[in-house]
Amino acid sequence: MSESALLHIDNITTSYGPIEALHKVSLQVEEGELVAIVGANGAGKSTLLRTLSALIPPKSGTIHFAGEAITALPPHQIVKRGICQVPEGRELFRPLTVEDNLLLGSYALKGDEQWVTERLAAIYTLFPILYERRRQAAGTLSGGQQQMLAIGRALLGRPRLLLLDEPSMGLSPLLVEEIFRVITTLNREGVTILLVEQNARMALTVANRGYVLETGRVVATASAHELLQDDAVRRAYLGY
């Protein structure tokens, strides 16, 4: 294990009943990195993030975060340690207001109201449209605005590691560019990010390093630049 690794996953195997979704997956994320996980539908990308968030227990293997074994911890303890996930499909509370959805992200930080207030203001600066619509029901937002809200909610959990699951799904090309601009900004500000994304070209363009998942296995890992130049990766996932 790298001494500087914030996240270290070693030989994780995860199953849905008799169906093995991840097979002995190992990877690591250094503090401050933006690491992309790419692969086709059904490769196990979302399962990997759900395993990290303790929503699905692994059958075997270990997960260490900031030097601590977290493999057996429940989801709320994972969040308290600073692993915050933006799930595929956003999973917003649609009848609640934008601001109420944001504040739910700070639930684990009870007693630190000043930080929550300051962070909420920072999120409104990052996403001005959310400030404009803070009193609206979340369900009335556009798809891109809902994705911004889901990211903002996770940021209110004070993440040491932000897990992003398919943030570009269902968005127009213009909104995809905006979401990835925000992802890049957050990483430059010091947020460590593990990004799962089917848009492999976009993901590898902003990432430091990447892993390629295929049928639950890591089949390639390298710098993002090297993966973008790899002929097999380009044919399989980049369309050229």
Residue pairs with C-beta under 8 A, 6 or more apart in sequence:
1 8
1 10
1 28
1 64
2 8
2 28
2 30
4 30
4 31
5 28
5 29
5 30
5 64
6 29
6 30
6 31
6 33
6 65
6 66
6 160
6 161
6 192
7 27
7 28
7 29
7 52
7 63
7 64
7 65
7 161
7 192
7 194
8 28
8 63
8 64
8 65
9 25
9 26
9 27
9 28
9 52
9 61
9 62
9 63
9 64
10 26
10 61
10 62
10 63
10 64
11 24
11 25
11 26
11 60
11 61
11 62
12 22
12 24
12 25
12 26
12 48
12 51
12 58
12 60
12 61
12 62
12 63
13 20
13 22
13 23
13 24
13 25
13 58
13 59
13 60
13 61
14 20
14 21
14 22
14 44
14 47
14 48
14 51
14 56
14 57
14 58
14 59
15 21
15 59
16 47
16 56
20 216
21 44
21 47
21 216
22 44
22 47
22 48
22 51
22 58
22 216
23 215
23 216
23 217
24 61
24 217
25 44
25 48
25 61
25 213
25 216
25 217
25 218
26 61
26 218
27 35
27 37
27 211
27 218
27 221
29 35
29 161
29 192
29 194
30 192
31 192
32 187
32 190
32 192
33 187
33 192
33 193
33 208
33 209
34 183
34 184
34 187
34 192
34 193
34 195
34 206
34 207
34 208
35 193
35 194
35 195
35 207
35 208
35 209
35 210
35 211
36 195
36 196
36 197
36 200
36 203
36 204
36 206
36 207
36 209
36 210
36 211
36 224
37 45
37 48
37 194
37 195
37 196
37 197
37 210
37 211
37 213
38 45
38 197
38 198
38 200
38 203
38 204
38 210
38 211
38 212
38 213
38 227
38 237
39 45
39 198
39 200
39 212
39 213
39 214
39 237
40 198
40 214
40 236
40 237
41 198
42 215
43 213
43 214
43 215
43 216
44 213
44 215
44 216
44 217
45 165
45 166
45 196
45 198
45 213
46 88
46 165
46 166
46 196
47 56
47 216
48 196
48 213
49 85
49 87
49 163
49 165
49 194
49 196
50 56
51 57
51 58
51 63
52 63
52 78
52 83
52 85
52 163
52 194
53 75
53 78
53 79
53 83
53 85
53 163
54 70
54 73
54 74
54 75
54 77
54 78
55 75
58 71
61 71
62 69
62 71
63 69
63 70
63 71
64 70
65 81
65 82
65 83
65 160
65 161
66 81
66 82
66 160
68 81
70 77
70 78
70 81
70 83
73 81
76 108
79 108
79 157
80 108
81 160
82 157
82 158
82 159
82 160
82 161
83 159
83 160
83 161
83 163
84 105
84 154
84 155
84 157
84 158
84 159
84 161
84 162
84 163
85 154
85 162
85 163
85 164
85 165
86 147
86 150
86 151
86 153
86 154
86 162
86 163
86 164
86 165
86 167
87 150
87 165
88 165
88 166
88 169
88 196
89 169
90 146
90 147
90 149
90 150
91 150
92 101
92 138
92 139
92 146
92 149
92 150
92 153
93 100
93 101
93 104
93 138
94 137
94 138
94 139
95 137
95 138
95 139
96 104
96 137
96 138
97 134
97 135
97 136
97 137
97 138
98 130
98 133
98 134
98 135
98 136
98 137
98 138
98 141
98 149
99 120
99 134
99 135
101 138
101 149
101 153
102 120
102 123
102 130
102 134
102 149
102 152
102 153
102 156
103 116
103 120
103 156
104 153
105 152
105 153
105 154
105 155
105 156
105 157
106 116
106 119
106 156
106 157
106 158
108 157
109 115
109 116
109 156
109 157
109 158
115 158
116 156
119 155
119 156
119 158
120 156
123 130
123 152
123 155
123 156
124 130
124 131
124 134
126 152
126 182
126 185
127 148
127 149
127 151
127 152
127 182
129 145
129 148
130 145
130 148
130 149
130 152
133 140
133 141
133 145
138 146
138 149
141 149
143 170
143 171
143 175
144 171
144 172
144 175
144 178
144 179
147 167
147 171
147 175
147 179
148 179
148 182
151 164
151 167
151 179
151 182
154 162
155 162
155 186
155 191
159 191
159 192
160 192
161 192
161 193
161 194
162 186
162 191
162 192
162 193
162 194
163 193
163 194
163 196
164 183
164 193
164 194
164 195
164 196
164 197
165 196
166 196
166 197
166 198
167 179
167 180
167 183
167 195
167 197
168 176
168 179
168 180
168 197
168 198
168 199
168 202
169 198
171 179
176 199
176 202
180 202
180 205
180 206
183 193
183 195
183 206
184 206
186 193
187 193
187 206
195 203
195 206
195 207
197 203
200 233
200 237
200 238
201 228
201 237
201 238
201 239
203 210
204 210
204 224
204 225
204 227
204 228
205 224
205 228
206 224
207 224
208 223
208 224
209 221
209 222
209 223
209 224
210 221
210 222
210 223
210 224
210 227
211 218
211 220
211 221
212 218
212 219
212 220
212 221
212 227
212 233
212 237
213 219
220 227
220 230
220 232
220 233
222 230
227 233
228 234
228 238
234 240
